[in-house]
């Protein structure tokens, strides 16, 4: 008889939360965030996916890599959108294994700009190296979105 141990819930979940303070108006920040999630995405190796990433910014719209000729990689559906305060995605993201994610961006006005509350919750068989890399990737994406929004509002 083979004995198997069940993984702990901590080994099956990923939970990342971040607050990003942006010195730009709410509407500029929201639109720039959408642009960043599409045209401004990069890989871990820091190569751009700018011509490949697409975000269809409406309920049920897709977030995906478009390789052309009807080839690509589905990342998520837009689960909810309420311009300029909310965009939420649900799907596997860049994970090509048994996992799914919920990604939320909640934006609100604050003194001097916009506060973005980000939350990524994932459930599945996520390899440890990917679990560690997610925070770094999100931090890079958010830093670039902040920089772009602040530059636009000057």
C-alpha positions in Angstrom: 0.0 0.0 0.0 1.3 3.4 -0.9 0.8 6.2 1.6 0.2 9.7 0.3 0.2 12.8 2.3 -2.2 15.6 1.4 -0.6 19.0 0.8 -1.3 21.7 3.3 -3.5 24.6 2.2 -0.5 27.0 2.4 1.2 24.9 -0.3 -1.8 25.2 -2.6 -2.4 29.0 -2.3 -0.7 32.2 -3.3 -1.8 35.4 -1.6 -0.2 38.7 -2.5 -1.5 42.1 -1.5 0.1 45.4 -2.3 -0.8 49.1 -2.0 0.6 51.4 -4.7 0.4 55.2 -4.2 0.4 57.1 -7.5 0.8 60.8 -7.9 -1.7 61.0 -10.7 -5.5 61.5 -11.0 -7.7 58.5 -10.7 -8.8 58.3 -14.4 -5.2 58.6 -15.6 -4.0 56.0 -13.2 -6.8 53.5 -14.2 -6.2 53.9 -18.0 -2.4 53.7 -17.5 -2.8 50.5 -15.5 -4.8 48.9 -18.3 -2.1 50.0 -20.8 0.6 48.5 -18.6 -1.3 45.2 -18.3 -1.3 45.0 -22.1 1.4 46.9 -23.9 3.8 47.3 -20.9 4.1 43.7 -19.8 7.6 42.0 -19.6 8.8 38.6 -18.8 11.0 37.6 -15.9 13.9 37.9 -18.2 12.8 41.5 -18.7 11.9 41.1 -22.4 8.8 42.9 -23.6 5.6 41.1 -24.6 4.2 44.5 -25.7 3.1 43.3 -29.2 1.6 40.2 -27.8 -0.5 41.1 -24.7 -4.1 42.2 -25.1 -6.7 43.3 -22.6 -10.3 43.4 -23.7 -11.5 45.9 -21.0 -15.2 44.8 -20.7 -17.0 42.2 -18.6 -16.0 38.8 -20.0 -13.2 40.2 -22.0 -10.0 38.3 -22.3 -6.5 39.1 -21.1 -4.1 37.0 -23.3 -0.9 36.7 -25.2 -1.6 36.9 -29.0 1.1 35.1 -31.0 -0.9 35.8 -34.2 -2.4 33.4 -36.7 -4.9 32.3 -34.0 -2.2 31.2 -31.6 -1.6 32.4 -28.1 -2.0 31.9 -24.3 -5.2 32.7 -22.4 -4.5 34.4 -19.1 -7.8 35.5 -17.7 -11.3 36.9 -18.2 -12.3 40.3 -17.0 -14.6 39.3 -14.1 -15.6 42.8 -13.2 -14.8 46.3 -14.4 -16.1 49.6 -13.0 -14.1 52.5 -14.6 -12.1 54.1 -13.0 -12.2 52.3 -9.6 -12.1 48.5 -10.3 -10.8 45.8 -12.6 -10.8 42.2 -11.6 -9.5 39.2 -13.6 -10.2 35.4 -13.1 -8.1 32.7 -14.8 -4.8 30.8 -14.9 -2.7 33.8 -15.8 0.7 32.7 -17.1 0.4 29.3 -15.3 0.1 26.3 -17.7 -0.8 23.9 -14.9 -3.6 23.1 -12.6 -4.1 26.6 -11.0 -6.5 29.5 -11.2 -6.2 33.1 -10.0 -8.3 36.1 -8.9 -6.6 39.4 -9.5 -8.2 42.6 -8.2 -7.2 46.2 -8.7 -9.3 48.6 -6.5 -8.5 52.3 -7.1 -9.5 55.3 -5.0 -8.7 58.9 -4.8 -6.3 60.0 -2.0 -4.6 63.2 -1.2 -2.1 64.0 -4.0 -3.3 61.2 -6.3 -4.6 57.6 -6.4 -4.3 54.6 -4.2 -4.3 51.2 -5.9 -5.1 48.2 -3.7 -3.9 45.1 -5.5 -4.7 41.5 -4.5 -3.7 38.3 -6.2 -5.2 35.1 -4.8 -4.3 31.8 -6.5 -5.2 28.2 -5.8 -3.5 25.2 -7.4 -0.4 23.2 -7.8 1.9 26.2 -8.1 5.6 25.3 -8.1 7.6 27.0 -5.3 9.9 28.9 -7.8 6.8 30.4 -9.4 5.3 31.2 -6.0 8.4 33.2 -5.1 8.6 35.0 -8.5 5.1 36.4 -8.5 5.7 39.1 -6.0 8.8 40.3 -8.0 6.9 40.3 -11.3 3.9 42.2 -9.8 6.2 44.7 -8.2 7.9 45.4 -11.5 4.6 45.8 -13.3 3.1 48.1 -10.7 6.3 50.2 -10.6 6.2 50.8 -14.3 2.4 51.6 -14.2 3.1 54.1 -11.4 5.9 55.7 -13.3 3.9 55.9 -16.6 0.9 57.5 -14.9 2.9 60.0 -13.0 4.8 61.0 -16.2 1.4 61.5 -18.0 0.1 63.7 -15.3 3.0 66.2 -15.3 
